[in-house]
Amino acid sequence: MAGYNDERWKASDVIRTWGQVLKGHQPALSIEITKECPLRCPGCYAYEDAHLGGEVTLRSLTDSKGQDLIDRVLALVDRERPIHLSLVGGDPLVRYREVETLVPLLLARGIHLQIVTSAFRQLPASWADLARLTVCVSIDGLQPEHDVRRTPATYDRILRNIAGQNITVHCTITGQMMKRPGYLREFLEFWTPRPEIRRVWFSLFTPQIGEELPEILTADERRRALEDLRVLRLEFPKVDIGEGTLREFSTPPASPDKCMFAQLTNTLSADLKTRVTPCQFGGNPDCSSCGCIASMGMSAVASHKVFGVMPIGVVLNASIKVGRVMASRSRSD
């Protein structure tokens, strides 16, 4: 199926998602599979004090490792029955032995699996051609800025560790980048010619309410970033962002309750019990400045009309309400 940040859904994708929602399941599951990460990136939402609501932090949780982690993840997946599963962190490759064991077991369940990593460690050769596996490597801009922000996952190390692979590059556009004309073009000129790169995704930096960070884009910088992407997606075929998704960036969902991606995704932190709310960012995200490509892609899907009549979002929102009732009755029984 298409990913939850891909607006090119087929009818079968919609029907499968709709079926899960009616049963009271959230069809997307995101797991912060470890609290550990060798990076200390400025602006990383996962390690903010408010990410898990303020009473606990990601680093304070007790996470698992070894066979215990493998067993607990599989039990969780079998209970939740997601269609799409994202393993995030921390960095999942901190637990590379466990993740390498989990990948074929998860794919055998018919799940579309996404692993989000800095590629600080070499990717297993067996991942290069697996169907339904997306390895998403986070790269924060051009080498001078990236290497400062994301050491030890420097450009040189990433290039070594993705050799022979088939990856998705994900770049979060920041205010610093947009202060230099042509920045995104230079980024694409470096990465897209490389055979390991299947596609490139872009998000915009999403702040928490009240934050004042250099990563935050001004309204003008946000507008110019979207204008640049409209041009660059036509010049660089590996830029994977549709016109519908770009339109949604201009008018992001007003709140997590209005965000289809947030409604369809269950995000759990490193103890595999603590929920990350109200969306994957946790804390108190500034939805008016949301730049999440998954949110915008899902909003683009929701705007499509079933049989040209009713928007998919209307159908899914009604189904979510029905599913919650059904799940509540099931728990009561």
N, C-alpha and C positions, 0 to 999 in steps of 0.2 A: 504494500500500500504506500501511498504518499506519506511523507513525514508531516508532523503537525505544524511545521513552519512552511509547508509547501502547498500553494493554493491550487495545484493541478490535481485535485482529487477526482477519482472515478466514482461512479454510482456505487460500486461495490464497497469503496472506502466509507462512504456515507452510511450505507446500510449496516456495515459491520459495527461502526461506531454507535449508530443509533440503537442497535440491538444491545450493546453493552450498557448504554445509558439507561435504557428501559428496565434493565435488570438491577439498577442501582449501583452499577460499577462505574468508576472513572476510567475511561479507556486508556489514559496515559498515566504512567507512573514514573516518577523521578526519584532516584535514591542517591543521597549524599553518602556514598559507600564507605568513605573513610573521613575522619576528621583531620588527617595529616596531609600536608602539602609542603614541598621543599621551597615553594615560592612565597614571596611576601609582596604581592602586587598592590600598588596604591589603588584605592577605590573598590577593592574586592568586597562584594556584599556579604559573602558567606561568613566572613570573619568579623563582621561588625557586631557590636555588643547587642544590638536590637534585632539581629537576624532571626532569632528564635523567640522573640517576644520580650526579651530583657531579663528573664529570671535565670536562664541558662544560656550558654554560648556553645558554638560548635566544638570548640576545643575542650570544653568541660564535660562533654558527653563521653560515655564509655562505649567504644566501638569494638567490633569483633575482628578476628583475623583467622587465617587457616581454615580448617574444615568447618569450624563453627560459623564463620562468615558465609561460606558456600551454602551450608545447610539452611541458614536463616534467610538468605536471599531467595533461595529456591522455594522455601515454604511461604514466604511473603508473596512471591510472584504467583504461586499456585493458588493462594487465597484471593489475591486481588484480580488475577486474570487480565492483565493489561494487554492491549494491542501494541502499544508503543512503550518501550522502557528506555529511560536515559540513566546511565551511570555517571554521576558527577562527584564532586568532592568539596573540599580537598582535591586531590588528584587520584583518580582510580588506579593509576599505574604505581602508586605507593604499594598497593596490594596486587601487583602484577601476576603473581602466581595464582592467587585466588580468581582474579578476573579472567586469566587465560583458561582456567578450568571451567568457569561459568559460561563463557561465550558459547561454546557448542551446545551446552545443556539448555541455555535460554533460546537459542535459535531453533533447537529441535522442538520447542513448544510453539513455534509459529509466530514468535514475537519479532517485531522490528526493533532492533537494539541499536542504541546510540551510546558511544563512549566519548566523553568530553575530557580532553587531556591537554597538558602543556607539551607533551612529547619530550619530557625531560629524560625519559628512558626509551630504549629501542622498542619499537612495536614488534610483536610476534610476527614472523613471516607468514604464518597460517592465516592471518587476518586479511591479507591483501585482496583476496578474491571471494570472500564469503558473502553470499546473498543475504540481504536484510540487515547487514551490519554497516553502520556509519561510524567511522572514527573521525571525530571533529577535533581539530587541533587549534587551540586559541593562540592567535598571533596579534599582538598589540602594536600594529604600525610597522614602520620601517626599522631597519636594524639598529640605528643609534638609539632610538627611543625604546624599542622593544627590549633590547639587551639590558638596559638600565632597569626597566620596570620588572622584567620577568626572569632575571638570572636565578637559577642556573639553566633555565630553558632558553638559551640563547639561539640566535639564528643558526650558528654553526652546529650546535648540538641537535636542533630540530632537523636540519638537512641530513645529518648522519642517521638520525633515528627513524626517519620516514622513508629512507631509501627502499625502493621496490614496493612501496605501499600504494594505496588508493584512498586518499584522505580528502576530507572537507576542511578547508581553511575557514575559520571564523574570526572575523576582526570586529572589535567594538570601536566604533568611531567616537572620538573624544573631542572636546573643545580645543585641545592642543593641536590635534591633527588639522582641524579646519582653519587654523590661523595661518596655514601655509598653502597657498594655491597649488593645485596639482598633486597634492599628497596622495589621494586615493588612486590616481592614475599610476604614480610611481610604484605604489604598493602592488597593483595588479600587474604592472610590467615586470616586476621581479618574480611573482609567484605563479602566474597563470601559464607561462611557457613550460613549467616543470611537469614531467610526465606523472609524477606522484599525485598531482593535484587534480581531483575529479571536479571540484566546484569550489566556489567561494561564497560564503554568507557574510553579510554585514548586519550588525545591530548598531543602535545608537546608545550611548551611555545613559543609563537610567539612574537618577539620584533618588535618595530618600528625601522626604519632605524636610525642609529646613537646612539641608546640607549646602555648604559652599565649598566646592571643590573645583580645581582647574579642569577636571575631566568633563564638567557639565557644559553642554552646548548652549549658547545663546539662541534665541529664536531665529536670528539671521543665520547663524552657523548651521542650525538644524535644516533650515530651508535650503541653504546652499549644498549641504550634504545630499539631500534628496534630489536636487537638481543634477548634481554630479552623477549620482547613481543611475538616474534615468538615461543619461548619455552613455555612461560606461557599460551598462548592461548590454547595450547594442554593439559596442566595440569589442567587448571581451565576453565571448560565449560562456565562459566558466562562471561568470557572475550569475548566481542563481537567486534572482529576486524578480517577482512578477510585478506588472504594473498595478494590479489590484493591491498587492502588499504595500507598494510605495504609497498608494493613496491612503491606506490605513495609517501609515506613519504620520500623515498630516492631521489626522483626527483620531488619536488613540482612544481606546475605551476609557470612559470617565472614572471607572472604579473596578476593582477585581470582580465585583458582582456582575459587571457588564462585560467582562473579559472572557470570551469563550475558552481560550486556552487555560486560564486560571480555573474555570469551572470544570473543565474536562481532565485536569491533571491533579493527581495526588502526589505531593512532594514530601518525602520523609528524610529526616536527618540521620546522622551516622549511627545512632543507637537502633535504627530501623523501627522506632516507635514514635519519636517526636515529630509532629507535623510542622512543616514550614508553611506559614500562612502570612498574608492572604493569597500569596502566589509564590513562585519560586524565589523571588527576591527576599521575601520575609520582611520583617520590620514594618515600616510605614512608607511604602514606595510612592513617589510622586507620579501618579498615573498620567497627569497632564504632560509629563515629559518622558513617558515610556518609550523605550527604543527597542523592546524585545522583538526580535524577528519572528519568534514562535507565536507571540500574541498577535502580531500584525498579519502573519500568514493565515492563522486560524480565523481572524476576523474577515479576511478576504474570502475564505471558504464560506463562512457563515452568511456572507452577502449574496452568494450564488442562489439562484432560485430552483426549487424542486419542480421539474416539469415546466419551468418557465413561469411559475405562478407564485409560490411561497418561498421566502428566503430560508435557506438551510438553518440559519440561526434561530428562527422562530420555531421550527420543528424541534431542534435540539433543546432549546430552553424549556419548551413544554414537556419534552421527554425527561429532562433532568428532574422536574418537579414530580412527574409520575414515578421515576426511578427512586427518588428519595422516599416516597410513600411506600413503595414496594419493599425497599430495604428496611424501613422502620417496622413494617408488618412482619418481615422475615425474622428480625431480631426479637420481636415480641413473642413469636412462636417458639 
